[in-house]
Amino acid sequence: MIMEILMILLTIVLMLIPIAFLVFWIWMIIDVVKRENFEGENDKVLWIIVVLLAGVIGAAVYYFLIKKKLD
C-alpha cells in the first residue's frame, strides 16, 4: 500500500519536472523578446538564438547572466 502511494507520488514529481523546465524556458524566451535594455545592438538576437537552441541550459545562463543583473 505504502509502496503504491510512493510510486504514484514519484510518477507525479517526475512528470512535473519537465513541465517546470518548459515553463521556465518559455518564460525566458518571452523575457528576451520583451527586454529593451541590452548593451549591444545584436545582443537581443544573440540571446534569442542561445535560449532557443540551448534550451533550458541556455535559459538558465540567460537568467543568471542577464535577467538577474538587469532586473
C-alpha positions in Angstrom: 0.0 0.0 0.0 2.7 2.5 1.0 4.9 1.5 -1.9 2.0 2.1 -4.3 1.5 5.6 -2.9 5.2 6.4 -3.1 5.3 5.2 -6.8 2.3 7.4 -7.6 4.0 10.4 -5.9 7.3 9.7 -7.7 5.5 9.5 -11.0 3.7 12.8 -10.4 7.0 14.5 -9.5 8.8 13.1 -12.5 6.0 14.4 -14.7 6.1 17.9 -13.2 9.9 18.5 -13.6 9.8 18.6 -17.4 6.7 20.8 -17.3 8.5 23.2 -15.0 11.6 23.3 -17.3 9.3 24.0 -20.2 7.5 26.9 -18.4 10.9 28.3 -17.4 12.3 28.1 -21.0 9.2 29.8 -22.4 9.3 32.5 -19.7 13.0 33.3 -20.6 12.1 33.4 -24.3 9.4 35.9 -23.6 11.7 37.9 -21.4 14.4 38.1 -24.1 11.9 39.2 -26.7 10.3 41.9 -24.5 13.5 43.3 -23.0 14.8 46.6 -24.4 17.9 47.4 -22.4 20.6 45.2 -23.9 24.1 46.7 -24.2 24.8 45.9 -27.9 22.5 46.2 -30.8 22.9 42.5 -31.7 22.7 41.2 -28.1 18.9 40.6 -28.3 19.2 38.4 -31.4 22.2 36.5 -29.9 20.3 35.8 -26.7 17.2 34.6 -28.6 19.3 32.2 -30.5 21.1 31.0 -27.4 17.9 30.4 -25.4 16.1 28.7 -28.4 19.0 26.4 -29.3 20.4 25.6 -25.9 17.0 25.0 -24.3 16.8 25.0 -20.5 20.6 25.4 -20.2 20.5 28.5 -22.3 17.6 29.8 -20.4 19.4 29.3 -17.1 22.5 31.1 -18.4 20.4 34.0 -19.6 18.6 34.1 -16.3 21.7 34.3 -14.2 23.8 36.5 -16.5 21.2 39.0 -17.8 17.8 38.8 -16.1 19.1 38.9 -12.5 21.6 41.6 -13.3 19.2 43.9 -15.2 16.1 43.5 -13.0 
